[in-house]
Amino acid sequence: MMTDKIDGSFQLGDDMSGKRIVVAMSGGVDSSVVAALAARTGAETIGITLQLYDHGEAVGRVGSCCAGQDIRDARAVADSLGIAHYVFDHASRFQESVMDVFADEYMAGRTPIPCVQCNMGVKFTDLLQLSRELGADCLATGHYVRRFIGDNGAELHRALDPARDQSYFLFATTQDQLDYLRFPLGDMPKKQVREIAEDMGLAVAFKPDSQDICFVPDGDYASVVRKLRPEADDDGEIVHIDGTVMGRHKGLIHYTVGQRKGLEIGGQAEPLYVIRLEPTTKRVIVGPKDALAVAYANLRDINWIGGDYQGPLEVKVRSMAKPTRARLEGQKLQFHNPEFGVAPGQAAVFYHKERVLGGGWIAETGAVEQQWLAGAEV
């Protein structure tokens, strides 16, 4: 395979006269710069913002996206650029496809990734449909990934700046979507993006980046789940993997696989970690770090955008994790070395060098045999 052409697909100076570009505008600096770059090409540029929360509750929530002040910021940028801007109310759709799924996953003892769910549905499905209905040639977003044209069409690659790369969250992008999407910021560091915004006189040039999950601005996941699912605070036993009852917990939503802090179990000879969660018995199972090691993960809903690639794989099981070697056997992902902290509900994303080949959702994991762990590179 040969990949030779990056396709952002527009930068300053490109001539796209006669084209129509829809830009997903969240109100942040990244999407605002994308809108500015699109407008400078001569293309007819239309900004679209999806309102994802109840406006009354969201007013003044700075640093999230698609709500309150952020919508006003997007509109102000569009006005300054002289482009059309439309806001579509997708709060109900976001509630059902992202927030409710987030709560249900936590209730089921899994670790959800709502940003992927949002990209799969509200953003890349709904926005693409709106863009096509508007007769646009493409939909551009402010995601930090790169789109290359290879021998077999569009490919998804990591961003040039590893610190900003968002490819993990876009593994569920389909080939049809990838053919239509554009990511102009993928080969830029964030500093350059802010410089462009400043040079263009955009009011959001120094607006802070969003933090955590957009609908959990203070990082308190449990309070959001509790609001959506009042029964989430049901307590239960904390049990060692050897069967010893260690104490009681205050609700499964406060724990995730690999967690060490917050167990409130003192007097132990070695640190204890959350090994697994059992929603049916409402038990938190704990044990030593070795017990976190897994040999494989069974996946569901695998999305493959790697074409006919059949070579070796690297996989990331968390957005900030280093890629590790693995092989895919049907729905089973077999790790080359024991992997730690692999939580059901998270995503396993496949890479070959910089290219994203796809990924799937982790349904369950299999523990390693102790003799393998003893001789492994951990």
Rosetta blueprint (number, residue, H / E / L):
1 M L
2 M L
3 T E
4 D E
5 K E
6 I E
7 D L
8 G L
9 S L
10 F L
11 Q L
12 L L
13 G L
14 D L
15 D L
16 M L
17 S L
18 G L
19 K L
20 R E
21 I E
22 V E
23 V E
24 A E
25 M L
26 S L
27 G L
28 G L
29 V H
30 D H
31 S H
32 S H
33 V H
34 V H
35 A H
36 A H
37 L H
38 A H
39 A H
40 R H
41 T L
42 G L
43 A L
44 E E
45 T E
46 I E
47 G E
48 I E
49 T E
50 L E
51 Q E
52 L L
53 Y L
54 D L
55 H H
56 G H
57 E H
58 A H
59 V L
60 G L
61 R L
62 V L
63 G L
64 S L
65 C L
66 C L
67 A L
68 G L
69 Q H
70 D H
71 I H
72 R H
73 D H
74 A H
75 R H
76 A H
77 V H
78 A H
79 D H
80 S H
81 L H
82 G L
83 I L
84 A E
85 H E
86 Y E
87 V E
88 F E
89 D E
90 H L
91 A H
92 S H
93 R H
94 F H
95 Q H
96 E H
97 S H
98 V H
99 M H
100 D H
101 V H
102 F H
103 A H
104 D H
105 E H
106 Y H
107 M H
108 A L
109 G L
110 R L
111 T L
112 P L
113 I L
114 P H
115 C H
116 V H
117 Q H
118 C H
119 N H
120 M H
121 G H
122 V H
123 K H
124 F H
125 T H
126 D H
127 L H
128 L H
129 Q H
130 L H
131 S H
132 R H
133 E H
134 L L
135 G L
136 A L
137 D L
138 C E
139 L E
140 A E
141 T L
142 G L
143 H L
144 Y L
145 V E
146 R E
147 R E
148 F E
149 I E
150 G E
151 D L
152 N L
153 G E
154 A E
155 E E
156 L E
157 H E
158 R E
159 A L
160 L L
161 D L
162 P L
163 A L
164 R L
165 D L
166 Q L
167 S H
168 Y H
169 F H
170 L H
171 F L
172 A L
173 T L
174 T L
175 Q H
176 D H
177 Q H
178 L H
179 D H
180 Y H
181 L E
182 R E
183 F L
184 P L
185 L L
186 G L
187 D L
188 M L
189 P L
190 K H
191 K H
192 Q H
193 V H
194 R H
195 E H
196 I H
197 A H
198 E H
199 D H
200 M L
201 G L
202 L L
203 A L
204 V L
205 A L
206 F L
207 K L
208 P L
209 D L
210 S L
211 Q L
212 D L
213 I L
214 C L
215 F L
216 V L
217 P L
218 D L
219 G L
220 D L
221 Y H
222 A H
223 S H
224 V H
225 V H
226 R H
227 K H
228 L H
229 R L
230 P H
231 E H
232 A H
233 D H
234 D L
235 D L
236 G E
237 E E
238 I E
239 V E
240 H E
241 I L
242 D L
243 G L
244 T L
245 V E
246 M E
247 G E
248 R E
249 H E
250 K L
251 G L
252 L H
253 I H
254 H H
255 Y L
256 T L
257 V L
258 G L
259 Q L
260 R L
261 K L
262 G L
263 L L
264 E L
265 I L
266 G L
267 G L
268 Q L
269 A L
270 E L
271 P L
272 L L
273 Y E
274 V E
275 I E
276 R E
277 L E
278 E E
279 P L
280 T L
281 T L
282 K L
283 R E
284 V E
285 I E
286 V E
287 G E
288 P L
289 K H
290 D H
291 A H
292 L H
293 A L
294 V E
295 A E
296 Y E
297 A E
298 N E
299 L E
300 R E
301 D E
302 I E
303 N E
304 W E
305 I L
306 G L
307 G L
308 D L
309 Y L
310 Q L
311 G L
312 P L
313 L E
314 E E
315 V E
316 K E
317 V L
318 R L
319 S L
320 M L
321 A L
322 K L
323 P L
324 T E
325 R E
326 A E
327 R E
328 L E
329 E E
330 G L
331 Q L
332 K E
333 L E
334 Q E
335 F E
336 H E
337 N E
338 P E
339 E E
340 F L
341 G L
342 V L
343 A L
344 P L
345 G L
346 Q L
347 A E
348 A E
349 V E
350 F E
351 Y E
352 H E
353 K L
354 E L
355 R E
356 V E
357 L E
358 G E
359 G E
360 G E
361 W E
362 I E
363 A E
364 E E
365 T E
366 G E
367 A E
368 V L
369 E L
370 Q H
371 Q H
372 W H
373 L H
374 A H
375 G L
376 A L
377 E L
378 V L
